[in-house]
Amino acid sequence: MNNMLACPSCALDKTESIVHRGSYILRCAACGETIVATSFMAMLNSDHECSAFIDLGPGKHPPPEMLVAREPFRQIATAISAAASDGTLIRLILEAKD
């Protein structure tokens, strides 16, 4: 097991990507503990396809009606930032590449 990003609280190594205001956060999918955080600005040049949803909490997969945007990250960064600016947590889910 690679524990470089393992949760310090429960040791699970499954993470979720969250945007909160101006921060990009990796949190534990089991207990919600923040594992690492950086500025949202550091992620803006990514061309990964992703979906952004209003977050329902750790380990909960958001339903389609919670969708904020779905496109390459660089193209939806403004929509994500706007949705997260009031403190709403936005969950990012990377789309699998074909």
VEXTOR-459956 format. One line per 3 residues: their letters; for each residue x, y, z of N, C-alpha, C. Coordinates in pm, whole numbers, plus 50000, padded with zeros to 5 digits. Each point is the difference from the previous one (the first is absolute). Example, Ala and Ser with C-alpha at 12.3 -4.5 7.8 and 13.67 -1.06 7.14 Angstrom:
! VEXTOR-459956
AS> 51319:49431:50780:49911:50119:50000:50090:50120:50000; 49965:50105:49928:50082:50119:50006:49923:50109:50073
//
This chain:
! VEXTOR-459956
MNN> 50084:49881:50000:49916:50119:50000:50088:50125:50000; 49968:50093:49915:50070:50127:49997:49930:50093:50099; 50066:50031:50110:49935:50081:50102:50041:50146:49996
MLA> 50056:50045:49888:50040:50141:49989:49880:50092:50017; 49883:49959:49955:49880:50081:50015:49898:49932:50090; 50046:49910:50083:49909:49933:50092:49950:50100:50105
CPS> 49878:49983:50038:49938:50087:50100:50072:49986:50134; 50037:50111:50062:50066:49990:50130:49906:49954:50111; 49869:50010:49978:49903:49959:50102:49960:49853:49990
CAL> 49969:49953:49877:49949:49863:49987:50087:49910:49912; 50106:50055:49940:50098:49927:49917:49947:49954:49865; 49876:50035:49963:49948:49965:49867:50076:50082:49895
DKT> 50028:49940:49886:50075:50071:49897:49912:50039:49881; 49871:50014:50021:49909:50046:49895:49967:50146:50026; 50021:50082:49896:49979:50143:50016:49892:50052:49906
ESI> 49948:50116:50034:49905:50072:49916:50054:50141:49982; 49978:50057:49883:50043:50137:49971:49886:50096:50026; 50028:50105:50076:49899:50098:50039:50054:50139:49973
VHR> 49914:50091:49957:50035:50141:49991:49916:50073:50104; 50068:50078:50084:49934:50080:50103:50057:50139:49994; 49917:50095:49960:50043:50138:49977:50119:49999:49906
GSY> 50119:50038:50044:50117:50004:49914:50095:49884:50018; 49955:49893:50067:50089:49888:50028:49958:49874:49925; 50099:49924:49957:49982:49867:49942:50045:49903:50108
ILR> 49912:49909:50041:50024:49914:50116:49985:49854:49962; 50092:49916:50047:49981:49856:49995:49956:49959:50139; 49885:49933:50009:49951:49956:50129:49978:49850:49998
CAA> 49995:49942:50117:49975:49857:50016:49855:49971:49961; 49980:49897:49917:49866:49963:49956:49920:49931:50111; 50066:49956:50106:49929:49932:50108:49960:50095:50112
CGE> 50097:50076:50051:49971:50082:50118:49996:50150:49972; 50043:50043:49881:49994:50141:49964:50119:50083:50046; 50098:49939:50063:50119:50071:50046:50075:50060:49882
TIV> 50044:50126:50013:50082:50063:49897:50138:49936:50003; 50046:49956:49883:50131:49935:49990:50104:50099:49949; 49963:50074:49898:50090:50101:49945:49916:50106:49930
ATS> 50049:50122:49998:49929:50109:49933:50100:50090:49929; 49954:50061:49893:50080:50096:49927:49905:50106:49946; 50055:50100:49937:49917:50104:49940:49927:49945:49877
FMA> 49876:50040:49984:49924:49962:49882:50071:50050:49874; 50069:50112:50010:50072:50058:49886:50105:49902:49945; 50055:49915:50084:50103:49904:49957:49943:49895:49905
MLN> 49869:49983:49998:49937:49897:49919:49944:50052:49868; 50000:50129:49979:49928:50061:49888:50047:49960:49861; 50122:49955:49984:50050:49967:49867:49978:49855:49960
SDH> 49927:49927:50078:49976:49858:49971:49899:49983:49886; 50029:49908:49911:49908:49968:49891:49926:49869:50024; 50007:49946:50123:49927:49877:50032:49851:50025:49992
ECS> 49930:49903:49941:49854:50006:49999:49951:49975:50141; 49911:50083:50048:49946:49975:50133:49857:50051:50011; 49934:49950:50101:49866:50045:50033:50009:50069:50136
AFI> 49928:50109:50014:49996:50073:50126:49857:49994:50053; 49986:49957:50124:49870:49985:50064:49998:50074:50133; 49885:50042:50045:49985:50047:50137:50022:49877:50087
DLG> 50087:50014:50099:50040:49887:50083:49895:49964:50104; 49978:49871:50017:49905:49949:50099:50069:49943:50123; 50132:49996:50001:50073:49948:50114:50091:49887:49961
PGK> 50092:49964:50089:50098:49896:49972:49935:49866:49962; 50050:49942:49891:49956:49868:49957:49866:49994:49931; 49930:50112:49990:49868:50002:49936:50014:50046:49855
HPP> 49953:49917:49908:50006:50037:49858:49884:50094:49969; 50029:50117:49945:49894:50098:49974:49907:49958:49886; 49871:50028:50013:49904:49969:49894:50013:50100:49885
PEM> 49951:49964:49882:50013:50086:49881:49948:50143:50020; 49896:50017:50080:49944:50135:50018:50092:50094:50077; 50108:49948:50058:50096:50083:50072:50115:50047:49909
LVA> 49993:49965:49872:50106:50036:49905:50012:50151:49984; 50122:50049:50012:50032:50142:49977:50051:50017:49857; 50093:49913:49958:50057:50008:49866:50074:49871:49968
REP> 50014:49971:49868:50075:49882:49955:50068:50036:49869; 50130:50006:50002:50084:50033:49885:50145:49982:50044; 50097:50030:49912:50138:50005:50047:50011:50106:50112
FRQ> 50078:49968:50101:50010:50083:50120:50025:50148:49967; 50092:50024:49908:50035:50138:49963:49876:50079:49954; 49907:49933:49932:49882:50067:49947:49890:50024:50103
IAT> 50000:49923:50108:49894:50017:50100:50050:50063:50130; 50127:50039:50003:50058:50056:50122:49923:50122:50050; 49954:50086:49910:49926:50119:50041:49867:49962:50064
AIS> 49930:49902:49943:49873:49954:50058:50022:49936:50137; 50108:49924:50014:50032:49938:50129:50031:50107:50103; 50082:50095:49961:50037:50108:50092:49878:50080:50045
AAA> 49911:50028:49908:49879:50076:50035:49912:49920:50095; 49986:49871:49975:49916:49915:50086:50061:49984:50139; 50133:50001:50010:50068:49980:50129:50025:50130:50076
SDG> 49976:50114:49936:50036:50128:50061:49922:50033:50126; 49880:49945:50015:49920:50029:50119:50021:49898:50112; 50097:49911:49980:50028:49898:50101:49941:49864:49969
TLI> 49922:49989:49892:49947:49871:49958:50116:49909:49963; 49998:49876:50047:50102:49904:49963:49965:49941:49864; 50097:49997:49911:49983:49947:49866:50087:49876:49986
RLI> 49940:49889:49965:50073:49874:49983:50039:49984:49854; 50126:49971:49975:50050:49977:49865:50019:49851:49979; 49949:49951:49890:50016:49859:49966:50063:49995:49861
LEA> 50123:49945:49995:50069:49988:49872:49931:49894:49916; 49983:50031:49873:49939:49906:49905:50108:49906:49948; 49966:49875:49983:50096:49902:49947:50034:50033:49856
KD> 50128:49987:49966:50042:50022:49861:49975:49874:49921; 49959:50018:49875:49974:49884:49912:50128:49936:49955
//
